[in-house]
Amino acid sequence: MKRLTQLSDIKQLGTILGVWAHPDDESFTCGGILAAAVRNGQRVACITATKGEAGVQDPKRWPRERLGEIRTAELARALDILGIKEHHWLGYNDGTCREVDSSEAAAKIIEHIDRIKPDTILTFGPDGMTGHPDHQTVSRWVDEALSLVDRHINVYHVVVLKRAYEQHLKKLDEVFNIFFKTDHPPLKLESECDICVDLPKDIQRKKRRALKAMPSQTEIMFTYLGDDKFDQAYSSETFVKAPYDQVSVLKTRARH
């Protein structure tokens, strides 16, 4: 498949399944792509591993004991804004994905793959983008699931556009520690990305609305940035195609 650089190219992704760790992962990484796919009439579904109950930012407004419930409702609103009707939880606890039996998690993902029959999966790469262990673990679960699935699926790993990082995200990281588990996020030039889409204003507004629907995680960022600077920082969505030699290794292991 050729590089996808225009929003119209998203049609080539067919049925899309996003597999993520926490509520808001889908909106930050590919909210625009997913909204555009829905508008195209493509089937779009998302899987979220945890309810993000450990992501406490203001315990007085969003107390820890209720945060999972709060973020569940926030995600529902965000997905509604993006137009996504299919969503599934894996049911794990935030921050504990490494402790989960990977074959159990992969089996759950396979059930959804068998039912949805995606042409494309969007997810994290082994780096987890921010270095978050839950992100990295979800990537490994997807690889393991694919090693046991007989149909071909194009898998894309989210990366960070070098231009966006240098112009906007590096400063944002200094303030909010968004790449909190790594000093080396997966930076790529536009030419190195298999998907590199600059979102048009109407789709970017929809992405912004979806993220604003999750104030327990985003309100402080919007207060700091404002809408215009937020749009500048998050108006590009970028992915690289997963290396299938890695999946082949997993298939070899699965046979022995």
Order of alpha helices (4+ residues) and beta strands (2+ residues): beta-alpha-beta-alpha-beta-alpha-beta-alpha-alpha-beta-beta-alpha-beta-beta-alpha-alpha-beta-alpha
